[in-house]
Amino acid sequence: MSITTTITTVLTVDGMSCGHCERTVSAGLAALPGVTDVVADAPSGRVTVASARPLEPAAVRSAVDGAGFTLVDQA
């Protein structure tokens, strides 16, 4: 039996204003290695990412930028 650890990372993303924005950001982040779930909330600008391993900050920034948005904060 193996134990799986999930790491939760909360991001602040600027520019999301609708469901389409949420889906675009989520798709970009979901493509990163190790990501198991992404929940974006446009009104708050928060994106919660669950992953099996720590996310590479540069890859996160690149995914958000590539989706057309701005990463403000990564906690």
N, CA, C and O atoms as a Tripos MOL2 file, in Angstrom:
@<TRIPOS>MOLECULE
protein
  300   299    75     0     0
PROTEIN
NO_CHARGES

@<TRIPOS>ATOM
      1 N           0.8480   -1.1810    0.0000 N.3       1 MET1
      2 CA          0.0000    0.0000    0.0000 C.3       1 MET1
      3 C           0.8920    1.2420    0.0000 C.2       1 MET1
      4 O           1.8120    1.3510    0.8100 O.2       1 MET1
      5 N           0.6180    2.1610   -0.8970 N.am      2 SER2
      6 CA          1.4160    3.3810   -0.9650 C.3       2 SER2
      7 C           0.6020    4.5650   -0.4640 C.2       2 SER2
      8 O          -0.6230    4.6030   -0.5750 O.2       2 SER2
      9 N           1.3150    5.5090    0.0780 N.am      3 ILE3
     10 CA          0.6770    6.7250    0.5780 C.3       3 ILE3
     11 C           0.9890    7.8450   -0.4030 C.2       3 ILE3
     12 O           2.1500    8.1040   -0.7210 O.2       3 ILE3
     13 N          -0.0600    8.5040   -0.8780 N.am      4 THR4
     14 CA          0.1130    9.5950   -1.8220 C.3       4 THR4
     15 C          -0.0880   10.9200   -1.1000 C.2       4 THR4
     16 O          -1.0960   11.1260   -0.4240 O.2       4 THR4
     17 N           0.8760   11.8060   -1.2500 N.am      5 THR5
     18 CA          0.7760   13.1280   -0.6510 C.3       5 THR5
     19 C           0.3530   14.1170   -1.7230 C.2       5 THR5
     20 O           0.8940   14.1250   -2.8280 O.2       5 THR5
     21 N          -0.6170   14.9470   -1.3830 N.am      6 THR6
     22 CA         -1.0530   15.9860   -2.3040 C.3       6 THR6
     23 C          -0.5770   17.3330   -1.7740 C.2       6 THR6
     24 O          -0.7670   17.6630   -0.6030 O.2       6 THR6
     25 N           0.0310   18.0840   -2.6430 N.am      7 ILE7
     26 CA          0.4940   19.4300   -2.3010 C.3       7 ILE7
     27 C          -0.5090   20.4150   -2.8850 C.2       7 ILE7
     28 O          -0.8670   20.3340   -4.0600 O.2       7 ILE7
     29 N          -0.9540   21.3430   -2.0520 N.am      8 THR8
     30 CA         -1.9010   22.3600   -2.5080 C.3       8 THR8
     31 C          -1.1770   23.6930   -2.6190 C.2       8 THR8
     32 O          -0.5460   24.1540   -1.6680 O.2       8 THR8
     33 N          -1.2780   24.3040   -3.7920 N.am      9 THR9
     34 CA         -0.6770   25.6050   -4.0460 C.3       9 THR9
     35 C          -1.7920   26.5720   -4.4190 C.2       9 THR9
     36 O          -2.6170   26.2800   -5.2850 O.2       9 THR9
     37 N          -1.8100   27.7250   -3.7590 N.am     10 VAL10
     38 CA         -2.8220   28.7360   -4.0530 C.3      10 VAL10
     39 C          -2.1500   29.8920   -4.7820 C.2      10 VAL10
     40 O          -1.1640   30.4570   -4.3100 O.2      10 VAL10
     41 N          -2.7020   30.2270   -5.9380 N.am     11 LEU11
     42 CA         -2.1630   31.2980   -6.7740 C.3      11 LEU11
     43 C          -3.1430   32.4620   -6.8140 C.2      11 LEU11
     44 O          -4.3500   32.2710   -6.6650 O.2      11 LEU11
     45 N          -2.6280   33.6570   -7.0150 N.am     12 THR12
     46 CA         -3.4560   34.8100   -7.3250 C.3      12 THR12
     47 C          -3.1530   35.1770   -8.7670 C.2      12 THR12
     48 O          -2.0080   35.4480   -9.1280 O.2      12 THR12
     49 N          -4.2050   35.1810   -9.5900 N.am     13 VAL13
     50 CA         -4.0580   35.4370  -11.0220 C.3      13 VAL13
     51 C          -4.8940   36.6530  -11.3910 C.2      13 VAL13
     52 O          -6.0830   36.7200  -11.0790 O.2      13 VAL13
     53 N          -4.2660   37.6060  -12.0530 N.am     14 ASP14
     54 CA         -4.9530   38.8280  -12.4710 C.3      14 ASP14
     55 C          -5.4930   38.6680  -13.8870 C.2      14 ASP14
     56 O          -4.8390   38.0950  -14.7580 O.2      14 ASP14
     57 N          -6.6960   39.1850  -14.0960 N.am     15 GLY15
     58 CA         -7.2620   39.2250  -15.4350 C.3      15 GLY15
     59 C          -8.4050   38.2590  -15.6850 C.2      15 GLY15
     60 O          -9.0630   38.3460  -16.7210 O.2      15 GLY15
     61 N          -8.6590   37.3390  -14.7590 N.am     16 MET16
     62 CA         -9.7740   36.4110  -14.9600 C.3      16 MET16
     63 C         -11.0790   37.1410  -14.6540 C.2      16 MET16
     64 O         -11.2090   37.7950  -13.6190 O.2      16 MET16
     65 N         -12.0540   37.0190  -15.5770 N.am     17 SER17
     66 CA        -13.3200   37.7200  -15.3510 C.3      17 SER17
     67 C         -14.5480   36.8560  -15.5970 C.2      17 SER17
     68 O         -15.6730   37.3030  -15.3730 O.2      17 SER17
     69 N         -14.3460   35.6030  -16.0630 N.am     18 CYS18
     70 CA        -15.5050   34.7830  -16.4070 C.3      18 CYS18
     71 C         -15.1420   33.2980  -16.3610 C.2      18 CYS18
     72 O         -14.0000   32.9300  -16.0880 O.2      18 CYS18
     73 N         -16.1250   32.4690  -16.6310 N.am     19 GLY19
     74 CA        -15.9090   31.0300  -16.6530 C.3      19 GLY19
     75 C         -14.9270   30.5940  -17.7250 C.2      19 GLY19
     76 O         -14.1520   29.6600  -17.5200 O.2      19 GLY19
     77 N         -14.9560   31.2660  -18.8650 N.am     20 HIS20
     78 CA        -14.0070   30.9380  -19.9340 C.3      20 HIS20
     79 C         -12.5810   31.1960  -19.4560 C.2      20 HIS20
     80 O         -11.6810   30.4010  -19.7270 O.2      20 HIS20
     81 N         -12.3730   32.2940  -18.7540 N.am     21 CYS21
     82 CA        -11.0540   32.6120  -18.1990 C.3      21 CYS21
     83 C         -10.6120   31.5200  -17.2240 C.2      21 CYS21
     84 O          -9.4670   31.0700  -17.2610 O.2      21 CYS21
     85 N         -11.5250   31.1030  -16.3580 N.am     22 GLU22
     86 CA        -11.2210   30.0430  -15.3930 C.3      22 GLU22
     87 C         -10.7780   28.7710  -16.1100 C.2      22 GLU22
     88 O          -9.7890   28.1480  -15.7230 O.2      22 GLU22
     89 N         -11.5070   28.3900  -17.1490 N.am     23 ARG23
     90 CA        -11.1830   27.1660  -17.8900 C.3      23 ARG23
     91 C          -9.8450   27.2860  -18.6120 C.2      23 ARG23
     92 O          -9.0870   26.3170  -18.6740 O.2      23 ARG23
     93 N          -9.5490   28.4600  -19.1560 N.am     24 THR24
     94 CA         -8.2870   28.6660  -19.8770 C.3      24 THR24
     95 C          -7.0950   28.5470  -18.9350 C.2      24 THR24
     96 O          -6.1170   27.8670  -19.2450 O.2      24 THR24
     97 N          -7.1800   29.2110  -17.7840 N.am     25 VAL25
     98 CA         -6.1000   29.1370  -16.7930 C.3      25 VAL25
     99 C          -5.9730   27.7110  -16.2650 C.2      25 VAL25
    100 O          -4.8680   27.1850  -16.1310 O.2      25 VAL25
    101 N          -7.1100   27.0930  -15.9670 N.am     26 SER26
    102 CA         -7.0970   25.7210  -15.4420 C.3      26 SER26
    103 C          -6.4490   24.7560  -16.4220 C.2      26 SER26
    104 O          -5.6580   23.9060  -16.0130 O.2      26 SER26
    105 N          -6.7630   24.8670  -17.6920 N.am     27 ALA27
    106 CA         -6.2040   23.9720  -18.7000 C.3      27 ALA27
    107 C          -4.6860   24.1330  -18.8040 C.2      27 ALA27
    108 O          -3.9560   23.1490  -18.9220 O.2      27 ALA27
    109 N          -4.2240   25.3740  -18.7580 N.am     28 GLY28
    110 CA         -2.7870   25.6110  -18.8240 C.3      28 GLY28
    111 C          -2.0460   25.0160  -17.6500 C.2      28 GLY28
    112 O          -0.9830   24.4190  -17.8140 O.2      28 GLY28
    113 N          -2.6070   25.1780  -16.4640 N.am     29 LEU29
    114 CA         -1.9650   24.6490  -15.2570 C.3      29 LEU29
    115 C          -2.1090   23.1350  -15.1570 C.2      29 LEU29
    116 O          -1.2030   22.4620  -14.6640 O.2      29 LEU29
    117 N          -3.2300   22.5920  -15.6140 N.am     30 ALA30
    118 CA         -3.4540   21.1430  -15.5560 C.3      30 ALA30
    119 C          -2.4560   20.3820  -16.4180 C.2      30 ALA30
    120 O          -2.2080   19.2000  -16.1790 O.2      30 ALA30
    121 N          -1.8850   21.0420  -17.4110 N.am     31 ALA31
    122 CA         -0.9140   20.4010  -18.2950 C.3      31 ALA31
    123 C           0.4720   20.2590  -17.6580 C.2      31 ALA31
    124 O           1.3320   19.5630  -18.1980 O.2      31 ALA31
    125 N           0.6910   20.9120  -16.5150 N.am     32 LEU32
    126 CA          1.9960   20.8160  -15.8560 C.3      32 LEU32
    127 C           2.1810   19.4250  -15.2500 C.2      32 LEU32
    128 O           1.2230   18.8370  -14.7500 O.2      32 LEU32
    129 N           3.4050   18.8960  -15.2910 N.am     33 PRO33
    130 CA          3.6750   17.5700  -14.7210 C.3      33 PRO33
    131 C           3.3200   17.5100  -13.2290 C.2      33 PRO33
    132 O           3.7020   18.3910  -12.4590 O.2      33 PRO33
    133 N           2.5950   16.4740  -12.8340 N.am     34 GLY34
    134 CA          2.2640   16.2600  -11.4380 C.3      34 GLY34
    135 C           0.9670   16.8790  -10.9830 C.2      34 GLY34
    136 O           0.4940   16.5710   -9.8890 O.2      34 GLY34
    137 N           0.3690   17.7550  -11.7980 N.am     35 VAL35
    138 CA         -0.8770   18.4150  -11.3930 C.3      35 VAL35
    139 C          -2.0280   17.4140  -11.4690 C.2      35 VAL35
    140 O          -2.2100   16.7320  -12.4780 O.2      35 VAL35
    141 N          -2.8030   17.3380  -10.3820 N.am     36 THR36
    142 CA         -3.9170   16.3990  -10.3200 C.3      36 THR36
    143 C          -5.2780   17.0870  -10.3320 C.2      36 THR36
    144 O          -6.2830   16.4550  -10.6580 O.2      36 THR36
    145 N          -5.3270   18.3720   -9.9820 N.am     37 ASP37
    146 CA         -6.5940   19.0960   -9.9760 C.3      37 ASP37
    147 C          -6.3140   20.5970   -9.9670 C.2      37 ASP37
    148 O          -5.3290   21.0560   -9.3880 O.2      37 ASP37
    149 N          -7.2050   21.3570  -10.6250 N.am     38 VAL38
    150 CA         -7.1020   22.8160  -10.6390 C.3      38 VAL38
    151 C          -8.5020   23.3790  -10.4680 C.2      38 VAL38
    152 O          -9.4340   22.9740  -11.1640 O.2      38 VAL38
    153 N          -8.6450   24.3190   -9.5330 N.am     39 VAL39
    154 CA         -9.9210   25.0070   -9.3300 C.3      39 VAL39
    155 C          -9.6440   26.5050   -9.3910 C.2      39 VAL39
    156 O          -8.9330   27.0500   -8.5460 O.2      39 VAL39
    157 N         -10.2110   27.1640  -10.3950 N.am     40 ALA40
    158 CA        -10.0280   28.6090  -10.5640 C.3      40 ALA40
    159 C         -11.3180   29.3240  -10.2000 C.2      40 ALA40
    160 O         -12.4130   28.8410  -10.4910 O.2      40 ALA40
    161 N         -11.1790   30.4820   -9.5600 N.am     41 ASP41
    162 CA        -12.3310   31.3010   -9.1720 C.3      41 ASP41
    163 C         -12.0940   32.7260   -9.6650 C.2      41 ASP41
    164 O         -11.3230   33.4780   -9.0680 O.2      41 ASP41
    165 N         -12.7590   33.0880  -10.7530 N.am     42 ALA42
    166 CA        -12.5430   34.4000  -11.3720 C.3      42 ALA42
    167 C         -12.8500   35.5660  -10.4370 C.2      42 ALA42
    168 O         -12.0470   36.4970  -10.3720 O.2      42 ALA42
    169 N         -13.9830   35.5660   -9.6980 N.am     43 PRO43
    170 CA        -14.2760   36.7320   -8.8540 C.3      43 PRO43
    171 C         -13.1830   37.0490   -7.8250 C.2      43 PRO43
    172 O         -12.9100   38.2170   -7.5480 O.2      43 PRO43
    173 N         -12.5620   36.0130   -7.2630 N.am     44 SER44
    174 CA        -11.5290   36.2460   -6.2560 C.3      44 SER44
    175 C         -10.1310   36.3160   -6.8660 C.2      44 SER44
    176 O          -9.2000   36.8170   -6.2360 O.2      44 SER44
    177 N          -9.9850   35.8110   -8.0990 N.am     45 GLY45
    178 CA         -8.6700   35.7650   -8.7220 C.3      45 GLY45
    179 C          -7.8020   34.6510   -8.1770 C.2      45 GLY45
    180 O          -6.6010   34.6160   -8.4460 O.2      45 GLY45
    181 N          -8.3860   33.7410   -7.4170 N.am     46 ARG46
    182 CA         -7.6250   32.6540   -6.7900 C.3      46 ARG46
    183 C          -7.7050   31.3800   -7.6290 C.2      46 ARG46
    184 O          -8.7520   31.0410   -8.1820 O.2      46 ARG46
    185 N          -6.5810   30.6930   -7.7070 N.am     47 VAL47
    186 CA         -6.5220   29.4100   -8.3830 C.3      47 VAL47
    187 C          -5.8430   28.4360   -7.4190 C.2      47 VAL47
    188 O          -4.7300   28.6830   -6.9550 O.2      47 VAL47
    189 N          -6.5160   27.3410   -7.1280 N.am     48 THR48
    190 CA         -5.9700   26.3210   -6.2410 C.3      48 THR48
    191 C          -5.5380   25.1410   -7.0900 C.2      48 THR48
    192 O          -6.3200   24.5870   -7.8630 O.2      48 THR48
    193 N          -4.2730   24.7670   -6.9290 N.am     49 VAL49
    194 CA         -3.6940   23.6850   -7.7230 C.3      49 VAL49
    195 C          -3.2710   22.5610   -6.7840 C.2      49 VAL49
    196 O          -2.5230   22.7880   -5.8330 O.2      49 VAL49
    197 N          -3.7470   21.3570   -7.0510 N.am     50 ALA50
    198 CA         -3.3250   20.1680   -6.3090 C.3      50 ALA50
    199 C          -2.3310   19.4260   -7.1790 C.2      50 ALA50
    200 O          -2.5430   19.2480   -8.3780 O.2      50 ALA50
    201 N          -1.2390   18.9940   -6.5550 N.am     51 SER51
    202 CA         -0.2160   18.2900   -7.3250 C.3      51 SER51
    203 C           0.4360   17.2020   -6.4810 C.2      51 SER51
    204 O           0.4000   17.2330   -5.2510 O.2      51 SER51
    205 N           1.0230   16.2530   -7.1710 N.am     52 ALA52
    206 CA          1.6870   15.1410   -6.5120 C.3      52 ALA52
    207 C           3.1090   15.5070   -6.0700 C.2      52 ALA52
    208 O           3.7240   14.7970   -5.2740 O.2      52 ALA52
    209 N           3.6130   16.6060   -6.5890 N.am     53 ARG53
    210 CA          4.9600   17.0640   -6.2210 C.3      53 ARG53
    211 C           4.9920   18.5900   -6.2970 C.2      53 ARG53
    212 O           4.1010   19.2000   -6.8870 O.2      53 ARG53
    213 N           6.0150   19.2070   -5.7020 N.am     54 PRO54
    214 CA          6.0900   20.6690   -5.7590 C.3      54 PRO54
    215 C           6.1400   21.1690   -7.2020 C.2      54 PRO54
    216 O           6.7730   20.5630   -8.0670 O.2      54 PRO54
    217 N           5.4640   22.2800   -7.4380 N.am     55 LEU55
    218 CA          5.4390   22.8680   -8.7720 C.3      55 LEU55
    219 C           6.6530   23.7630   -8.9760 C.2      55 LEU55
    220 O           7.0960   24.4510   -8.0560 O.2      55 LEU55
    221 N           7.1740   23.7440  -10.1710 N.am     56 GLU56
    222 CA          8.2970   24.6040  -10.5360 C.3      56 GLU56
    223 C           7.7430   26.0170  -10.7500 C.2      56 GLU56
    224 O           6.9230   26.2150  -11.6460 O.2      56 GLU56
    225 N           8.1720   27.0120   -9.9430 N.am     57 PRO57
    226 CA          7.6230   28.3670  -10.0710 C.3      57 PRO57
    227 C           7.6860   28.9400  -11.4850 C.2      57 PRO57
    228 O           6.7410   29.5930  -11.9280 O.2      57 PRO57
    229 N           8.7760   28.7060  -12.1880 N.am     58 ALA58
    230 CA          8.9030   29.2350  -13.5560 C.3      58 ALA58
    231 C           7.8830   28.5760  -14.4890 C.2      58 ALA58
    232 O           7.3530   29.2330  -15.3850 O.2      58 ALA58
    233 N           7.6090   27.2980  -14.2890 N.am     59 ALA59
    234 CA          6.6280   26.5980  -15.1220 C.3      59 ALA59
    235 C           5.2190   27.1090  -14.8510 C.2      59 ALA59
    236 O           4.4090   27.2400  -15.7700 O.2      59 ALA59
    237 N           4.9300   27.3990  -13.5750 N.am     60 VAL60
    238 CA          3.6200   27.9430  -13.2120 C.3      60 VAL60
    239 C           3.4350   29.3080  -13.8740 C.2      60 VAL60
    240 O           2.4050   29.5730  -14.4940 O.2      60 VAL60
    241 N           4.4360   30.1630  -13.7360 N.am     61 ARG61
    242 CA          4.3630   31.5000  -14.3400 C.3      61 ARG61
    243 C           4.1990   31.3950  -15.8540 C.2      61 ARG61
    244 O           3.4040   32.1270  -16.4440 O.2      61 ARG61
    245 N           4.9330   30.5070  -16.4740 N.am     62 SER62
    246 CA          4.8490   30.3310  -17.9180 C.3      62 SER62
    247 C           3.4620   29.8430  -18.3460 C.2      62 SER62
    248 O           2.9320   30.2980  -19.3600 O.2      62 SER62
    249 N           2.8740   28.9230  -17.5820 N.am     63 ALA63
    250 CA          1.5380   28.4080  -17.9100 C.3      63 ALA63
    251 C           0.4840   29.4990  -17.7990 C.2      63 ALA63
    252 O          -0.3950   29.6050  -18.6540 O.2      63 ALA63
    253 N           0.5680   30.3100  -16.7490 N.am     64 VAL64
    254 CA         -0.3990   31.4000  -16.5580 C.3      64 VAL64
    255 C          -0.2140   32.4600  -17.6410 C.2      64 VAL64
    256 O          -1.1870   32.9270  -18.2330 O.2      64 VAL64
    257 N           1.0360   32.8350  -17.8950 N.am     65 ASP65
    258 CA          1.3240   33.8150  -18.9590 C.3      65 ASP65
    259 C           0.8500   33.2950  -20.3090 C.2      65 ASP65
    260 O           0.2660   34.0380  -21.0980 O.2      65 ASP65
    261 N           1.1050   32.0140  -20.5720 N.am     66 GLY66
    262 CA          0.7240   31.4170  -21.8360 C.3      66 GLY66
    263 C          -0.7880   31.3890  -22.0460 C.2      66 GLY66
    264 O          -1.2710   31.3790  -23.1780 O.2      66 GLY66
    265 N          -1.5240   31.3770  -20.9360 N.am     67 ALA67
    266 CA         -2.9980   31.4080  -21.0100 C.3      67 ALA67
    267 C          -3.5080   32.8440  -21.1960 C.2      67 ALA67
    268 O          -4.7000   33.0630  -21.4070 O.2      67 ALA67
    269 N          -2.5930   33.8160  -21.1160 N.am     68 GLY68
    270 CA         -2.9830   35.2120  -21.3370 C.3      68 GLY68
    271 C          -3.2990   35.9810  -20.0690 C.2      68 GLY68
    272 O          -3.9690   37.0130  -20.1170 O.2      68 GLY68
    273 N          -2.8210   35.4890  -18.9350 N.am     69 PHE69
    274 CA         -3.1080   36.1390  -17.6580 C.3      69 PHE69
    275 C          -1.8150   36.4290  -16.9110 C.2      69 PHE69
    276 O          -0.7360   36.0510  -17.3680 O.2      69 PHE69
    277 N          -1.9140   37.0910  -15.7730 N.am     70 THR70
    278 CA         -0.7480   37.4990  -15.0200 C.3      70 THR70
    279 C          -0.7460   36.8430  -13.6500 C.2      70 THR70
    280 O          -1.7150   36.9640  -12.9010 O.2      70 THR70
    281 N           0.3330   36.1510  -13.3210 N.am     71 LEU71
    282 CA          0.4920   35.5690  -12.0050 C.3      71 LEU71
    283 C           0.9300   36.6740  -11.0570 C.2      71 LEU71
    284 O           1.9850   37.2800  -11.2430 O.2      71 LEU71
    285 N           0.1120   36.9360  -10.0360 N.am     72 VAL72
    286 CA          0.4040   38.0030   -9.0770 C.3      72 VAL72
    287 C           1.1520   37.4450   -7.8800 C.2      72 VAL72
    288 O           2.1120   38.0510   -7.4030 O.2      72 VAL72
    289 N           0.7100   36.2810   -7.3900 N.am     73 ASP73
    290 CA          1.2770   35.7280   -6.1680 C.3      73 ASP73
    291 C           1.1640   34.2150   -6.1980 C.2      73 ASP73
    292 O           0.1900   33.6530   -6.7000 O.2      73 ASP73
    293 N           2.1830   33.5700   -5.6480 N.am     74 GLN74
    294 CA          2.1700   32.1210   -5.5440 C.3      74 GLN74
    295 C           2.5290   31.7520   -4.1150 C.2      74 GLN74
    296 O           3.6330   32.0360   -3.6500 O.2      74 GLN74
    297 N           1.5790   31.1080   -3.4100 N.am     75 ALA75
    298 CA          1.8270   30.7230   -2.0140 C.3      75 ALA75
    299 C           1.8930   29.2380   -1.8860 C.2      75 ALA75
    300 O           2.0940   28.7210   -0.7860 O.2      75 ALA75
@<TRIPOS>BOND
     1     1     2 1
     2     2     3 1
     3     3     4 2
     4     3     5 am
     5     5     6 1
     6     6     7 1
     7     7     8 2
     8     7     9 am
     9     9    10 1
    10    10    11 1
    11    11    12 2
    12    11    13 am
    13    13    14 1
    14    14    15 1
    15    15    16 2
    16    15    17 am
    17    17    18 1
    18    18    19 1
    19    19    20 2
    20    19    21 am
    21    21    22 1
    22    22    23 1
    23    23    24 2
    24    23    25 am
    25    25    26 1
    26    26    27 1
    27    27    28 2
    28    27    29 am
    29    29    30 1
    30    30    31 1
    31    31    32 2
    32    31    33 am
    33    33    34 1
    34    34    35 1
    35    35    36 2
    36    35    37 am
    37    37    38 1
    38    38    39 1
    39    39    40 2
    40    39    41 am
    41    41    42 1
    42    42    43 1
    43    43    44 2
    44    43    45 am
    45    45    46 1
    46    46    47 1
    47    47    48 2
    48    47    49 am
    49    49    50 1
    50    50    51 1
    51    51    52 2
    52    51    53 am
    53    53    54 1
    54    54    55 1
    55    55    56 2
    56    55    57 am
    57    57    58 1
    58    58    59 1
    59    59    60 2
    60    59    61 am
    61    61    62 1
    62    62    63 1
    63    63    64 2
    64    63    65 am
    65    65    66 1
    66    66    67 1
    67    67    68 2
    68    67    69 am
    69    69    70 1
    70    70    71 1
    71    71    72 2
    72    71    73 am
    73    73    74 1
    74    74    75 1
    75    75    76 2
    76    75    77 am
    77    77    78 1
    78    78    79 1
    79    79    80 2
    80    79    81 am
    81    81    82 1
    82    82    83 1
    83    83    84 2
    84    83    85 am
    85    85    86 1
    86    86    87 1
    87    87    88 2
    88    87    89 am
    89    89    90 1
    90    90    91 1
    91    91    92 2
    92    91    93 am
    93    93    94 1
    94    94    95 1
    95    95    96 2
    96    95    97 am
    97    97    98 1
    98    98    99 1
    99    99   100 2
   100    99   101 am
   101   101   102 1
   102   102   103 1
   103   103   104 2
   104   103   105 am
   105   105   106 1
   106   106   107 1
   107   107   108 2
   108   107   109 am
   109   109   110 1
   110   110   111 1
   111   111   112 2
   112   111   113 am
   113   113   114 1
   114   114   115 1
   115   115   116 2
   116   115   117 am
   117   117   118 1
   118   118   119 1
   119   119   120 2
   120   119   121 am
   121   121   122 1
   122   122   123 1
   123   123   124 2
   124   123   125 am
   125   125   126 1
   126   126   127 1
   127   127   128 2
   128   127   129 am
   129   129   130 1
   130   130   131 1
   131   131   132 2
   132   131   133 am
   133   133   134 1
   134   134   135 1
   135   135   136 2
   136   135   137 am
   137   137   138 1
   138   138   139 1
   139   139   140 2
   140   139   141 am
   141   141   142 1
   142   142   143 1
   143   143   144 2
   144   143   145 am
   145   145   146 1
   146   146   147 1
   147   147   148 2
   148   147   149 am
   149   149   150 1
   150   150   151 1
   151   151   152 2
   152   151   153 am
   153   153   154 1
   154   154   155 1
   155   155   156 2
   156   155   157 am
   157   157   158 1
   158   158   159 1
   159   159   160 2
   160   159   161 am
   161   161   162 1
   162   162   163 1
   163   163   164 2
   164   163   165 am
   165   165   166 1
   166   166   167 1
   167   167   168 2
   168   167   169 am
   169   169   170 1
   170   170   171 1
   171   171   172 2
   172   171   173 am
   173   173   174 1
   174   174   175 1
   175   175   176 2
   176   175   177 am
   177   177   178 1
   178   178   179 1
   179   179   180 2
   180   179   181 am
   181   181   182 1
   182   182   183 1
   183   183   184 2
   184   183   185 am
   185   185   186 1
   186   186   187 1
   187   187   188 2
   188   187   189 am
   189   189   190 1
   190   190   191 1
   191   191   192 2
   192   191   193 am
   193   193   194 1
   194   194   195 1
   195   195   196 2
   196   195   197 am
   197   197   198 1
   198   198   199 1
   199   199   200 2
   200   199   201 am
   201   201   202 1
   202   202   203 1
   203   203   204 2
   204   203   205 am
   205   205   206 1
   206   206   207 1
   207   207   208 2
   208   207   209 am
   209   209   210 1
   210   210   211 1
   211   211   212 2
   212   211   213 am
   213   213   214 1
   214   214   215 1
   215   215   216 2
   216   215   217 am
   217   217   218 1
   218   218   219 1
   219   219   220 2
   220   219   221 am
   221   221   222 1
   222   222   223 1
   223   223   224 2
   224   223   225 am
   225   225   226 1
   226   226   227 1
   227   227   228 2
   228   227   229 am
   229   229   230 1
   230   230   231 1
   231   231   232 2
   232   231   233 am
   233   233   234 1
   234   234   235 1
   235   235   236 2
   236   235   237 am
   237   237   238 1
   238   238   239 1
   239   239   240 2
   240   239   241 am
   241   241   242 1
   242   242   243 1
   243   243   244 2
   244   243   245 am
   245   245   246 1
   246   246   247 1
   247   247   248 2
   248   247   249 am
   249   249   250 1
   250   250   251 1
   251   251   252 2
   252   251   253 am
   253   253   254 1
   254   254   255 1
   255   255   256 2
   256   255   257 am
   257   257   258 1
   258   258   259 1
   259   259   260 2
   260   259   261 am
   261   261   262 1
   262   262   263 1
   263   263   264 2
   264   263   265 am
   265   265   266 1
   266   266   267 1
   267   267   268 2
   268   267   269 am
   269   269   270 1
   270   270   271 1
   271   271   272 2
   272   271   273 am
   273   273   274 1
   274   274   275 1
   275   275   276 2
   276   275   277 am
   277   277   278 1
   278   278   279 1
   279   279   280 2
   280   279   281 am
   281   281   282 1
   282   282   283 1
   283   283   284 2
   284   283   285 am
   285   285   286 1
   286   286   287 1
   287   287   288 2
   288   287   289 am
   289   289   290 1
   290   290   291 1
   291   291   292 2
   292   291   293 am
   293   293   294 1
   294   294   295 1
   295   295   296 2
   296   295   297 am
   297   297   298 1
   298   298   299 1
   299   299   300 2
@<TRIPOS>SUBSTRUCTURE
     1 MET1         2 RESIDUE 1 A MET
     2 SER2         6 RESIDUE 1 A SER
     3 ILE3        10 RESIDUE 1 A ILE
     4 THR4        14 RESIDUE 1 A THR
     5 THR5        18 RESIDUE 1 A THR
     6 THR6        22 RESIDUE 1 A THR
     7 ILE7        26 RESIDUE 1 A ILE
     8 THR8        30 RESIDUE 1 A THR
     9 THR9        34 RESIDUE 1 A THR
    10 VAL10       38 RESIDUE 1 A VAL
    11 LEU11       42 RESIDUE 1 A LEU
    12 THR12       46 RESIDUE 1 A THR
    13 VAL13       50 RESIDUE 1 A VAL
    14 ASP14       54 RESIDUE 1 A ASP
    15 GLY15       58 RESIDUE 1 A GLY
    16 MET16       62 RESIDUE 1 A MET
    17 SER17       66 RESIDUE 1 A SER
    18 CYS18       70 RESIDUE 1 A CYS
    19 GLY19       74 RESIDUE 1 A GLY
    20 HIS20       78 RESIDUE 1 A HIS
    21 CYS21       82 RESIDUE 1 A CYS
    22 GLU22       86 RESIDUE 1 A GLU
    23 ARG23       90 RESIDUE 1 A ARG
    24 THR24       94 RESIDUE 1 A THR
    25 VAL25       98 RESIDUE 1 A VAL
    26 SER26      102 RESIDUE 1 A SER
    27 ALA27      106 RESIDUE 1 A ALA
    28 GLY28      110 RESIDUE 1 A GLY
    29 LEU29      114 RESIDUE 1 A LEU
    30 ALA30      118 RESIDUE 1 A ALA
    31 ALA31      122 RESIDUE 1 A ALA
    32 LEU32      126 RESIDUE 1 A LEU
    33 PRO33      130 RESIDUE 1 A PRO
    34 GLY34      134 RESIDUE 1 A GLY
    35 VAL35      138 RESIDUE 1 A VAL
    36 THR36      142 RESIDUE 1 A THR
    37 ASP37      146 RESIDUE 1 A ASP
    38 VAL38      150 RESIDUE 1 A VAL
    39 VAL39      154 RESIDUE 1 A VAL
    40 ALA40      158 RESIDUE 1 A ALA
    41 ASP41      162 RESIDUE 1 A ASP
    42 ALA42      166 RESIDUE 1 A ALA
    43 PRO43      170 RESIDUE 1 A PRO
    44 SER44      174 RESIDUE 1 A SER
    45 GLY45      178 RESIDUE 1 A GLY
    46 ARG46      182 RESIDUE 1 A ARG
    47 VAL47      186 RESIDUE 1 A VAL
    48 THR48      190 RESIDUE 1 A THR
    49 VAL49      194 RESIDUE 1 A VAL
    50 ALA50      198 RESIDUE 1 A ALA
    51 SER51      202 RESIDUE 1 A SER
    52 ALA52      206 RESIDUE 1 A ALA
    53 ARG53      210 RESIDUE 1 A ARG
    54 PRO54      214 RESIDUE 1 A PRO
    55 LEU55      218 RESIDUE 1 A LEU
    56 GLU56      222 RESIDUE 1 A GLU
    57 PRO57      226 RESIDUE 1 A PRO
    58 ALA58      230 RESIDUE 1 A ALA
    59 ALA59      234 RESIDUE 1 A ALA
    60 VAL60      238 RESIDUE 1 A VAL
    61 ARG61      242 RESIDUE 1 A ARG
    62 SER62      246 RESIDUE 1 A SER
    63 ALA63      250 RESIDUE 1 A ALA
    64 VAL64      254 RESIDUE 1 A VAL
    65 ASP65      258 RESIDUE 1 A ASP
    66 GLY66      262 RESIDUE 1 A GLY
    67 ALA67      266 RESIDUE 1 A ALA
    68 GLY68      270 RESIDUE 1 A GLY
    69 PHE69      274 RESIDUE 1 A PHE
    70 THR70      278 RESIDUE 1 A THR
    71 LEU71      282 RESIDUE 1 A LEU
    72 VAL72      286 RESIDUE 1 A VAL
    73 ASP73      290 RESIDUE 1 A ASP
    74 GLN74      294 RESIDUE 1 A GLN
    75 ALA75      298 RESIDUE 1 A ALA
